[in-house]
Amino acid sequence: MKQFACGSVVPGCTATFEGPTEDAILAQVAEHAKADHGMESVPNEVVEQVRQNITG
């Protein structure tokens, strides 16, 4: 199971995500970024930061 903590990219955010694959995590993060951080799309630089901080 892969895991990601949003706070590793966005200081102060306590959201965490789990999924079987990186793509599953990225899909959850995209929804979270829109709903909680007001991002209509996730820039490639942020996607790369997320990928670098996925564990598992």
C-alpha distance matrix in Angstrom:
0.0 3.8 6.7 10.4 13.5 16.5 18.9 18.1 19.8 22.0 23.6 23.9 21.2 19.1 16.6 12.9 10.2 6.6 5.7 4.9 7.3 9.6 12.1 10.4 10.1 13.6 15.0 14.1 15.5 18.6 19.4 19.1 21.2 23.8 24.0 23.8 25.0 27.5 26.2 27.3 25.3 22.9 24.9 23.6 23.9 21.5 19.0 19.3 18.9 15.7 14.4 15.7 14.0 10.3 8.6 5.9
3.8 0.0 3.8 7.1 10.6 13.4 15.8 14.7 16.3 18.7 20.4 21.1 18.5 16.9 14.5 10.8 8.2 5.6 5.3 5.7 6.2 6.9 10.0 8.9 7.5 10.8 12.9 12.1 12.8 15.9 17.2 16.7 18.4 21.3 21.8 21.4 22.2 24.7 23.2 24.5 22.3 19.7 21.4 20.1 20.2 17.8 15.4 15.6 15.2 11.9 10.7 12.1 10.3 6.6 5.6 4.4
6.7 3.8 0.0 3.8 6.9 10.0 12.3 11.5 13.4 15.4 16.9 17.4 14.9 13.1 10.9 7.3 5.6 4.5 6.6 8.7 9.1 8.7 11.4 10.0 7.3 10.4 12.6 11.0 11.0 14.6 15.7 14.4 16.1 19.2 19.5 18.6 19.4 22.2 21.1 22.9 21.0 18.3 20.2 19.4 19.1 16.2 14.5 15.0 13.7 10.4 10.3 11.3 8.6 5.6 5.2 6.1
10.4 7.1 3.8 0.0 3.8 6.4 8.8 8.1 9.7 11.7 13.4 14.2 11.7 10.6 8.6 5.7 5.2 6.6 9.0 11.6 11.1 9.4 11.7 10.8 7.2 9.2 11.8 10.0 8.7 12.4 13.8 12.1 13.2 16.6 17.1 15.8 16.1 19.1 18.0 20.1 18.3 15.5 17.3 16.8 16.1 13.0 11.9 12.6 10.7 7.5 8.7 9.6 6.4 4.8 6.4 8.9
13.5 10.6 6.9 3.8 0.0 3.8 5.4 5.8 7.9 9.0 10.1 10.5 8.2 7.1 6.1 4.4 6.4 9.1 12.1 15.0 14.8 13.0 15.0 13.9 10.2 11.6 13.9 11.4 9.6 13.2 14.2 11.5 12.4 16.0 16.0 14.0 14.3 17.8 17.2 19.9 18.6 15.8 17.6 17.9 16.6 13.3 13.2 14.0 11.4 8.7 11.1 11.3 7.8 7.8 9.2 12.0
16.5 13.4 10.0 6.4 3.8 0.0 3.8 5.3 5.6 5.8 7.8 8.5 5.9 6.5 5.5 6.0 8.0 11.4 14.0 17.1 16.4 14.0 15.3 14.5 10.8 11.1 13.1 10.7 7.9 11.0 12.2 9.2 9.3 13.0 13.2 11.0 10.7 14.2 13.7 16.7 15.6 13.0 14.8 15.7 14.4 10.8 11.5 12.9 10.1 7.9 11.2 11.8 8.9 9.8 12.1 15.1
18.9 15.8 12.3 8.8 5.4 3.8 0.0 3.8 5.3 4.7 4.8 5.6 4.6 5.8 7.1 8.2 11.1 14.2 17.2 20.2 19.6 17.2 18.8 18.1 14.4 14.7 16.9 14.5 11.7 14.5 15.6 12.3 12.0 15.6 15.6 12.7 12.1 15.8 15.8 19.1 18.3 15.6 16.9 17.8 15.9 12.5 14.0 14.8 11.4 10.2 13.5 13.1 10.0 11.8 13.6 16.8
18.1 14.7 11.5 8.1 5.8 5.3 3.8 0.0 3.8 6.0 6.5 8.7 8.3 9.3 10.0 9.9 12.0 14.5 17.0 19.5 18.4 15.8 17.9 17.8 14.0 14.3 17.1 15.4 12.4 15.3 17.1 14.3 13.6 17.4 18.1 15.5 14.5 17.9 17.1 20.2 18.8 15.5 16.2 16.3 14.0 11.2 12.4 12.4 8.7 8.2 11.0 9.8 6.9 9.5 11.4 14.9
19.8 16.3 13.4 9.7 7.9 5.6 5.3 3.8 0.0 3.8 6.2 9.2 8.5 10.7 10.9 11.4 13.0 15.8 17.9 20.4 18.8 15.7 17.2 17.5 13.9 13.1 15.9 14.6 11.1 13.2 15.4 12.8 11.2 14.9 16.2 13.8 12.0 15.1 13.9 17.1 15.5 12.2 12.7 13.2 10.8 7.8 9.9 10.2 6.7 6.8 10.3 9.8 8.0 10.7 13.4 17.1
22.0 18.7 15.4 11.7 9.0 5.8 4.7 6.0 3.8 0.0 3.8 6.3 5.8 9.0 9.8 11.6 13.8 17.1 19.6 22.5 21.2 18.3 19.4 19.2 15.6 14.8 16.9 15.1 11.6 13.3 14.8 11.8 10.1 13.4 14.2 11.3 9.4 12.8 12.5 16.0 15.3 12.6 13.5 15.0 12.9 9.7 12.2 13.3 10.1 9.9 13.7 13.5 11.5 13.8 16.4 19.9
23.6 20.4 16.9 13.4 10.1 7.8 4.8 6.5 6.2 3.8 0.0 3.8 5.7 8.6 10.8 12.7 15.6 18.9 21.8 24.8 23.8 21.1 22.5 22.2 18.4 18.1 20.2 18.1 14.9 16.9 18.0 14.7 13.4 16.6 16.9 13.5 11.9 15.5 15.7 19.4 19.0 16.4 17.2 18.6 16.1 13.2 15.7 16.4 12.8 12.9 16.4 15.6 13.2 15.7 17.7 21.1
23.9 21.1 17.4 14.2 10.5 8.5 5.6 8.7 9.2 6.3 3.8 0.0 3.8 6.3 9.3 11.9 15.3 18.8 21.9 25.2 24.8 22.5 23.8 22.8 19.2 19.3 20.9 18.2 15.5 17.7 18.0 14.3 13.8 16.7 16.1 12.4 11.8 15.5 16.6 20.2 20.4 18.3 19.6 21.3 19.2 16.0 18.2 19.3 15.9 15.3 18.8 18.3 15.4 17.4 19.0 22.1
21.2 18.5 14.9 11.7 8.2 5.9 4.6 8.3 8.5 5.8 5.7 3.8 0.0 3.8 5.8 8.8 12.0 15.6 18.7 22.2 21.8 19.7 20.7 19.5 16.0 16.2 17.4 14.6 12.0 14.4 14.5 10.7 10.7 13.7 12.9 9.5 9.5 13.3 14.3 17.8 17.9 16.0 17.9 19.6 18.1 14.6 16.2 17.8 14.8 13.4 16.9 17.1 14.2 15.4 17.3 20.2
19.1 16.9 13.1 10.6 7.1 6.5 5.8 9.3 10.7 9.0 8.6 6.3 3.8 0.0 3.8 6.5 10.2 13.5 17.0 20.5 20.8 19.3 20.5 18.7 15.3 16.4 17.5 14.2 12.5 15.5 15.1 11.4 12.6 15.5 14.2 11.1 12.2 15.9 17.0 20.1 20.2 18.2 20.5 21.8 20.5 16.9 17.9 19.4 16.4 14.4 17.5 17.8 14.4 14.9 16.1 18.5
16.6 14.5 10.9 8.6 6.1 5.5 7.1 10.0 10.9 9.8 10.8 9.3 5.8 3.8 0.0 3.8 6.9 10.5 13.7 17.4 17.7 16.4 17.2 15.2 12.0 13.2 14.0 10.5 9.3 12.4 11.8 8.4 10.3 13.2 11.9 9.6 11.2 14.7 15.3 18.0 17.9 16.1 18.8 20.1 19.4 15.6 15.9 17.9 15.5 12.8 15.7 16.7 13.5 13.2 14.7 16.9
12.9 10.8 7.3 5.7 4.4 6.0 8.2 9.9 11.4 11.6 12.7 11.9 8.8 6.5 3.8 0.0 3.8 7.0 10.5 14.0 14.6 13.6 15.0 12.8 9.6 11.7 12.9 9.6 9.0 12.6 12.5 9.8 12.0 15.1 14.2 12.6 14.1 17.3 17.3 19.7 18.9 16.8 19.4 20.0 19.4 15.8 15.3 17.0 14.8 11.6 13.8 14.9 11.5 10.5 11.5 13.3
10.2 8.2 5.6 5.2 6.4 8.0 11.1 12.0 13.0 13.8 15.6 15.3 12.0 10.2 6.9 3.8 0.0 3.8 6.9 10.5 11.1 10.6 11.7 9.2 6.4 9.2 10.0 7.0 7.5 11.2 11.2 9.6 12.1 14.9 14.5 13.8 15.3 18.0 17.5 19.2 18.1 16.1 18.8 19.0 19.1 15.7 14.3 16.1 14.7 11.1 12.5 14.3 11.5 9.3 10.5 11.6
6.6 5.6 4.5 6.6 9.1 11.4 14.2 14.5 15.8 17.1 18.9 18.8 15.6 13.5 10.5 7.0 3.8 0.0 3.8 7.2 8.7 9.3 10.8 8.1 6.3 10.0 10.8 8.6 10.1 13.4 13.6 12.8 15.4 17.9 17.6 17.4 18.9 21.4 20.6 21.9 20.5 18.5 21.0 20.7 21.0 17.9 15.9 17.3 16.5 12.8 13.0 14.9 12.4 9.4 9.5 9.4
5.7 5.3 6.6 9.0 12.1 14.0 17.2 17.0 17.9 19.6 21.8 21.9 18.7 17.0 13.7 10.5 6.9 3.8 0.0 3.8 5.6 7.3 8.4 5.5 5.5 9.2 9.7 8.7 10.9 13.6 14.0 14.2 16.6 18.8 18.9 19.3 20.7 22.8 21.5 22.2 20.5 18.6 21.1 20.4 21.3 18.6 15.9 17.3 17.2 13.6 13.0 15.4 13.8 10.2 10.5 9.7
4.9 5.7 8.7 11.6 15.0 17.1 20.2 19.5 20.4 22.5 24.8 25.2 22.2 20.5 17.4 14.0 10.5 7.2 3.8 0.0 3.8 7.2 8.5 6.6 7.9 11.1 11.7 11.8 13.9 16.2 17.0 17.6 19.7 21.8 22.3 22.9 24.0 25.9 24.4 24.8 22.7 20.8 22.9 21.6 22.7 20.5 17.4 18.3 18.8 15.3 13.8 16.2 15.1 11.3 11.1 9.2
7.3 6.2 9.1 11.1 14.8 16.4 19.6 18.4 18.8 21.2 23.8 24.8 21.8 20.8 17.7 14.6 11.1 8.7 5.6 3.8 0.0 3.8 5.3 5.2 6.5 8.7 10.1 11.1 12.6 14.5 16.0 16.9 18.4 20.6 21.7 22.3 22.9 24.6 22.6 22.8 20.3 18.2 20.0 18.4 19.6 17.7 14.4 15.1 16.1 12.9 10.9 13.6 13.4 9.7 10.4 9.4
9.6 6.9 8.7 9.4 13.0 14.0 17.2 15.8 15.7 18.3 21.1 22.5 19.7 19.3 16.4 13.6 10.6 9.3 7.3 7.2 3.8 0.0 3.8 5.4 5.1 6.1 8.7 10.0 10.4 12.2 14.5 15.2 16.0 18.4 20.0 20.4 20.5 22.2 19.8 20.3 17.5 15.1 16.5 14.8 15.8 14.1 10.7 11.3 12.5 9.4 7.3 10.4 10.5 7.4 9.3 9.7
12.1 10.0 11.4 11.7 15.0 15.3 18.8 17.9 17.2 19.4 22.5 23.8 20.7 20.5 17.2 15.0 11.7 10.8 8.4 8.5 5.3 3.8 0.0 3.8 5.4 5.0 6.2 8.7 9.7 10.4 12.6 14.2 15.0 16.7 18.5 19.6 19.7 20.9 18.4 18.2 15.5 13.7 15.5 14.0 15.9 14.3 10.7 12.3 13.9 11.0 9.5 13.1 13.4 10.7 13.0 13.3
10.4 8.9 10.0 10.8 13.9 14.5 18.1 17.8 17.5 19.2 22.2 22.8 19.5 18.7 15.2 12.8 9.2 8.1 5.5 6.6 5.2 5.4 3.8 0.0 3.8 5.5 5.2 6.5 8.7 10.1 11.2 12.6 14.3 16.0 17.0 18.1 19.0 20.3 18.4 18.4 16.3 14.9 17.3 16.6 18.3 15.9 12.8 14.8 15.7 12.2 11.5 14.9 14.2 11.2 13.0 13.0
10.1 7.5 7.3 7.2 10.2 10.8 14.4 14.0 13.9 15.6 18.4 19.2 16.0 15.3 12.0 9.6 6.4 6.3 5.5 7.9 6.5 5.1 5.4 3.8 0.0 3.8 5.5 5.2 6.1 8.6 10.1 10.5 12.0 14.4 15.4 15.8 16.4 18.3 16.6 17.3 15.2 13.2 15.6 15.0 16.0 13.3 10.6 12.5 12.7 9.0 9.0 12.1 11.0 8.2 10.5 11.4
13.6 10.8 10.4 9.2 11.6 11.1 14.7 14.3 13.1 14.8 18.1 19.3 16.2 16.4 13.2 11.7 9.2 10.0 9.2 11.1 8.7 6.1 5.0 5.5 3.8 0.0 3.8 5.4 4.9 6.0 8.7 9.7 10.1 12.3 14.2 14.9 14.8 16.2 13.9 14.3 11.8 9.7 12.1 11.5 13.0 10.5 7.6 10.2 11.0 7.7 8.1 11.7 11.3 9.5 12.6 14.2
15.0 12.9 12.6 11.8 13.9 13.1 16.9 17.1 15.9 16.9 20.2 20.9 17.4 17.5 14.0 12.9 10.0 10.8 9.7 11.7 10.1 8.7 6.2 5.2 5.5 3.8 0.0 3.8 5.5 5.2 6.5 8.7 9.9 11.0 12.6 14.2 14.8 15.5 13.5 13.3 11.4 10.5 13.5 13.7 15.7 13.2 10.5 13.6 14.5 11.3 11.9 15.5 15.0 12.9 15.7 16.8
14.1 12.1 11.0 10.0 11.4 10.7 14.5 15.4 14.6 15.1 18.1 18.2 14.6 14.2 10.5 9.6 7.0 8.6 8.7 11.8 11.1 10.0 8.7 6.5 5.2 5.4 3.8 0.0 3.8 5.5 5.3 6.2 8.6 10.1 10.6 11.7 13.0 14.4 13.3 13.8 12.6 11.6 15.0 15.6 17.0 13.8 11.9 14.9 14.9 11.4 12.7 15.9 14.4 12.5 15.0 16.1
15.5 12.8 11.0 8.7 9.6 7.9 11.7 12.4 11.1 11.6 14.9 15.5 12.0 12.5 9.3 9.0 7.5 10.1 10.9 13.9 12.6 10.4 9.7 8.7 6.1 4.9 5.5 3.8 0.0 3.8 5.4 4.9 5.9 8.6 9.8 10.0 10.4 12.2 10.7 12.0 10.6 8.8 12.0 12.9 13.7 10.3 9.0 12.2 11.7 8.5 10.7 13.5 12.1 11.1 14.2 16.2
18.6 15.9 14.6 12.4 13.2 11.0 14.5 15.3 13.2 13.3 16.9 17.7 14.4 15.5 12.4 12.6 11.2 13.4 13.6 16.2 14.5 12.2 10.4 10.1 8.6 6.0 5.2 5.5 3.8 0.0 3.8 5.4 5.1 6.3 8.7 10.0 9.9 10.5 8.4 8.7 7.2 6.5 10.1 11.5 13.2 10.3 9.0 12.7 13.0 10.4 12.4 15.6 14.9 14.1 17.4 19.4
19.4 17.2 15.7 13.8 14.2 12.2 15.6 17.1 15.4 14.8 18.0 18.0 14.5 15.1 11.8 12.5 11.2 13.6 14.0 17.0 16.0 14.5 12.6 11.2 10.1 8.7 6.5 5.3 5.4 3.8 0.0 3.8 5.5 5.3 6.1 8.4 9.6 10.0 9.1 9.2 9.2 9.6 13.4 15.2 16.8 13.7 12.7 16.4 16.3 13.5 15.7 18.7 17.5 16.5 19.4 21.0
19.1 16.7 14.4 12.1 11.5 9.2 12.3 14.3 12.8 11.8 14.7 14.3 10.7 11.4 8.4 9.8 9.6 12.8 14.2 17.6 16.9 15.2 14.2 12.6 10.5 9.7 8.7 6.2 4.9 5.4 3.8 0.0 3.8 5.4 5.1 5.6 7.2 8.9 8.8 10.4 10.7 10.2 13.8 15.8 16.5 13.0 12.8 16.1 15.2 12.5 15.3 17.8 16.0 15.4 18.2 20.2
21.2 18.4 16.1 13.2 12.4 9.3 12.0 13.6 11.2 10.1 13.4 13.8 10.7 12.6 10.3 12.0 12.1 15.4 16.6 19.7 18.4 16.0 15.0 14.3 12.0 10.1 9.9 8.6 5.9 5.1 5.5 3.8 0.0 3.8 5.7 5.6 4.9 6.3 5.4 7.8 7.9 7.2 10.6 13.1 13.7 10.3 10.8 14.3 13.4 11.4 14.6 16.9 15.6 15.8 19.0 21.5
23.8 21.3 19.2 16.6 16.0 13.0 15.6 17.4 14.9 13.4 16.6 16.7 13.7 15.5 13.2 15.1 14.9 17.9 18.8 21.8 20.6 18.4 16.7 16.0 14.4 12.3 11.0 10.1 8.6 6.3 5.3 5.4 3.8 0.0 3.8 5.8 5.7 4.8 4.5 5.4 7.1 8.3 11.8 14.8 15.9 13.0 13.4 17.1 16.7 14.9 17.7 20.3 19.2 19.2 22.4 24.7
24.0 21.8 19.5 17.1 16.0 13.2 15.6 18.1 16.2 14.2 16.9 16.1 12.9 14.2 11.9 14.2 14.5 17.6 18.9 22.3 21.7 20.0 18.5 17.0 15.4 14.2 12.6 10.6 9.8 8.7 6.1 5.1 5.7 3.8 0.0 3.8 6.1 6.0 7.7 8.8 10.9 11.9 15.4 18.3 19.2 15.9 16.4 19.9 19.1 16.9 19.9 22.3 20.7 20.4 23.3 25.3
23.8 21.4 18.6 15.8 14.0 11.0 12.7 15.5 13.8 11.3 13.5 12.4 9.5 11.1 9.6 12.6 13.8 17.4 19.3 22.9 22.3 20.4 19.6 18.1 15.8 14.9 14.2 11.7 10.0 10.0 8.4 5.6 5.6 5.8 3.8 0.0 3.8 5.9 8.1 10.7 12.4 12.5 15.6 18.4 18.5 15.1 16.2 19.3 17.8 15.9 19.3 21.1 19.1 19.4 22.1 24.5
25.0 22.2 19.4 16.1 14.3 10.7 12.1 14.5 12.0 9.4 11.9 11.8 9.5 12.2 11.2 14.1 15.3 18.9 20.7 24.0 22.9 20.5 19.7 19.0 16.4 14.8 14.8 13.0 10.4 9.9 9.6 7.2 4.9 5.7 6.1 3.8 0.0 3.8 5.6 9.0 10.5 10.2 12.8 15.9 15.7 12.6 14.3 17.3 15.8 14.6 18.1 19.8 18.2 19.1 22.1 24.9
27.5 24.7 22.2 19.1 17.8 14.2 15.8 17.9 15.1 12.8 15.5 15.5 13.3 15.9 14.7 17.3 18.0 21.4 22.8 25.9 24.6 22.2 20.9 20.3 18.3 16.2 15.5 14.4 12.2 10.5 10.0 8.9 6.3 4.8 6.0 5.9 3.8 0.0 3.8 6.4 8.9 10.1 12.6 16.1 16.6 13.9 15.5 18.8 17.9 16.9 20.2 22.1 21.1 21.8 25.0 27.7
26.2 23.2 21.1 18.0 17.2 13.7 15.8 17.1 13.9 12.5 15.7 16.6 14.3 17.0 15.3 17.3 17.5 20.6 21.5 24.4 22.6 19.8 18.4 18.4 16.6 13.9 13.5 13.3 10.7 8.4 9.1 8.8 5.4 4.5 7.7 8.1 5.6 3.8 0.0 3.8 5.4 6.5 9.0 12.5 13.4 11.0 12.4 15.7 15.4 14.6 17.6 19.8 19.2 20.0 23.5 26.1
27.3 24.5 22.9 20.1 19.9 16.7 19.1 20.2 17.1 16.0 19.4 20.2 17.8 20.1 18.0 19.7 19.2 21.9 22.2 24.8 22.8 20.3 18.2 18.4 17.3 14.3 13.3 13.8 12.0 8.7 9.2 10.4 7.8 5.4 8.8 10.7 9.0 6.4 3.8 0.0 3.8 7.0 9.5 12.9 14.7 12.9 13.5 17.0 17.4 16.5 19.0 21.6 21.4 21.7 25.3 27.7
25.3 22.3 21.0 18.3 18.6 15.6 18.3 18.8 15.5 15.3 19.0 20.4 17.9 20.2 17.9 18.9 18.1 20.5 20.5 22.7 20.3 17.5 15.5 16.3 15.2 11.8 11.4 12.6 10.6 7.2 9.2 10.7 7.9 7.1 10.9 12.4 10.5 8.9 5.4 3.8 0.0 3.8 6.3 9.3 11.5 10.1 10.2 13.7 14.6 13.8 15.9 18.6 19.0 19.2 22.9 25.3
22.9 19.7 18.3 15.5 15.8 13.0 15.6 15.5 12.2 12.6 16.4 18.3 16.0 18.2 16.1 16.8 16.1 18.5 18.6 20.8 18.2 15.1 13.7 14.9 13.2 9.7 10.5 11.6 8.8 6.5 9.6 10.2 7.2 8.3 11.9 12.5 10.2 10.1 6.5 7.0 3.8 0.0 3.8 6.5 8.2 6.4 6.6 10.1 10.9 10.2 12.4 14.9 15.4 16.0 19.7 22.3
24.9 21.4 20.2 17.3 17.6 14.8 16.9 16.2 12.7 13.5 17.2 19.6 17.9 20.5 18.8 19.4 18.8 21.0 21.1 22.9 20.0 16.5 15.5 17.3 15.6 12.1 13.5 15.0 12.0 10.1 13.4 13.8 10.6 11.8 15.4 15.6 12.8 12.6 9.0 9.5 6.3 3.8 0.0 3.8 5.4 5.4 6.4 8.8 10.1 10.8 12.5 14.5 15.7 16.9 20.7 23.5
23.6 20.1 19.4 16.8 17.9 15.7 17.8 16.3 13.2 15.0 18.6 21.3 19.6 21.8 20.1 20.0 19.0 20.7 20.4 21.6 18.4 14.8 14.0 16.6 15.0 11.5 13.7 15.6 12.9 11.5 15.2 15.8 13.1 14.8 18.3 18.4 15.9 16.1 12.5 12.9 9.3 6.5 3.8 0.0 3.8 5.4 4.9 6.2 8.7 9.8 10.4 12.4 14.4 15.4 19.1 21.8
23.9 20.2 19.1 16.1 16.6 14.4 15.9 14.0 10.8 12.9 16.1 19.2 18.1 20.5 19.4 19.4 19.1 21.0 21.3 22.7 19.6 15.8 15.9 18.3 16.0 13.0 15.7 17.0 13.7 13.2 16.8 16.5 13.7 15.9 19.2 18.5 15.7 16.6 13.4 14.7 11.5 8.2 5.4 3.8 0.0 3.8 5.5 5.2 6.3 8.7 9.9 10.7 12.7 14.6 18.2 21.3
21.5 17.8 16.2 13.0 13.3 10.8 12.5 11.2 7.8 9.7 13.2 16.0 14.6 16.9 15.6 15.8 15.7 17.9 18.6 20.5 17.7 14.1 14.3 15.9 13.3 10.5 13.2 13.8 10.3 10.3 13.7 13.0 10.3 13.0 15.9 15.1 12.6 13.9 11.0 12.9 10.1 6.4 5.4 5.4 3.8 0.0 3.8 5.3 4.9 6.1 8.6 9.8 10.7 12.5 16.1 19.3
19.0 15.4 14.5 11.9 13.2 11.5 14.0 12.4 9.9 12.2 15.7 18.2 16.2 17.9 15.9 15.3 14.3 15.9 15.9 17.4 14.4 10.7 10.7 12.8 10.6 7.6 10.5 11.9 9.0 9.0 12.7 12.8 10.8 13.4 16.4 16.2 14.3 15.5 12.4 13.5 10.2 6.6 6.4 4.9 5.5 3.8 0.0 3.8 5.5 5.1 6.2 8.7 10.0 10.7 14.4 17.2
19.3 15.6 15.0 12.6 14.0 12.9 14.8 12.4 10.2 13.3 16.4 19.3 17.8 19.4 17.9 17.0 16.1 17.3 17.3 18.3 15.1 11.3 12.3 14.8 12.5 10.2 13.6 14.9 12.2 12.7 16.4 16.1 14.3 17.1 19.9 19.3 17.3 18.8 15.7 17.0 13.7 10.1 8.8 6.2 5.2 5.3 3.8 0.0 3.8 5.4 5.0 6.2 8.7 10.1 13.6 16.5
18.9 15.2 13.7 10.7 11.4 10.1 11.4 8.7 6.7 10.1 12.8 15.9 14.8 16.4 15.5 14.8 14.7 16.5 17.2 18.8 16.1 12.5 13.9 15.7 12.7 11.0 14.5 14.9 11.7 13.0 16.3 15.2 13.4 16.7 19.1 17.8 15.8 17.9 15.4 17.4 14.6 10.9 10.1 8.7 6.3 4.9 5.5 3.8 0.0 3.8 5.5 5.1 6.4 8.9 12.3 15.7
15.7 11.9 10.4 7.5 8.7 7.9 10.2 8.2 6.8 9.9 12.9 15.3 13.4 14.4 12.8 11.6 11.1 12.8 13.6 15.3 12.9 9.4 11.0 12.2 9.0 7.7 11.3 11.4 8.5 10.4 13.5 12.5 11.4 14.9 16.9 15.9 14.6 16.9 14.6 16.5 13.8 10.2 10.8 9.8 8.7 6.1 5.1 5.4 3.8 0.0 3.8 5.4 5.2 6.3 10.0 13.2
14.4 10.7 10.3 8.7 11.1 11.2 13.5 11.0 10.3 13.7 16.4 18.8 16.9 17.5 15.7 13.8 12.5 13.0 13.0 13.8 10.9 7.3 9.5 11.5 9.0 8.1 11.9 12.7 10.7 12.4 15.7 15.3 14.6 17.7 19.9 19.3 18.1 20.2 17.6 19.0 15.9 12.4 12.5 10.4 9.9 8.6 6.2 5.0 5.5 3.8 0.0 3.8 5.4 5.4 8.8 11.5
15.7 12.1 11.3 9.6 11.3 11.8 13.1 9.8 9.8 13.5 15.6 18.3 17.1 17.8 16.7 14.9 14.3 14.9 15.4 16.2 13.6 10.4 13.1 14.9 12.1 11.7 15.5 15.9 13.5 15.6 18.7 17.8 16.9 20.3 22.3 21.1 19.8 22.1 19.8 21.6 18.6 14.9 14.5 12.4 10.7 9.8 8.7 6.2 5.1 5.4 3.8 0.0 3.8 5.8 8.4 11.5
14.0 10.3 8.6 6.4 7.8 8.9 10.0 6.9 8.0 11.5 13.2 15.4 14.2 14.4 13.5 11.5 11.5 12.4 13.8 15.1 13.4 10.5 13.4 14.2 11.0 11.3 15.0 14.4 12.1 14.9 17.5 16.0 15.6 19.2 20.7 19.1 18.2 21.1 19.2 21.4 19.0 15.4 15.7 14.4 12.7 10.7 10.0 8.7 6.4 5.2 5.4 3.8 0.0 3.8 6.3 9.9
10.3 6.6 5.6 4.8 7.8 9.8 11.8 9.5 10.7 13.8 15.7 17.4 15.4 14.9 13.2 10.5 9.3 9.4 10.2 11.3 9.7 7.4 10.7 11.2 8.2 9.5 12.9 12.5 11.1 14.1 16.5 15.4 15.8 19.2 20.4 19.4 19.1 21.8 20.0 21.7 19.2 16.0 16.9 15.4 14.6 12.5 10.7 10.1 8.9 6.3 5.4 5.8 3.8 0.0 3.8 6.9
8.6 5.6 5.2 6.4 9.2 12.1 13.6 11.4 13.4 16.4 17.7 19.0 17.3 16.1 14.7 11.5 10.5 9.5 10.5 11.1 10.4 9.3 13.0 13.0 10.5 12.6 15.7 15.0 14.2 17.4 19.4 18.2 19.0 22.4 23.3 22.1 22.1 25.0 23.5 25.3 22.9 19.7 20.7 19.1 18.2 16.1 14.4 13.6 12.3 10.0 8.8 8.4 6.3 3.8 0.0 3.8
5.9 4.4 6.1 8.9 12.0 15.1 16.8 14.9 17.1 19.9 21.1 22.1 20.2 18.5 16.9 13.3 11.6 9.4 9.7 9.2 9.4 9.7 13.3 13.0 11.4 14.2 16.8 16.1 16.2 19.4 21.0 20.2 21.5 24.7 25.3 24.5 24.9 27.7 26.1 27.7 25.3 22.3 23.5 21.8 21.3 19.3 17.2 16.5 15.7 13.2 11.5 11.5 9.9 6.9 3.8 0.0
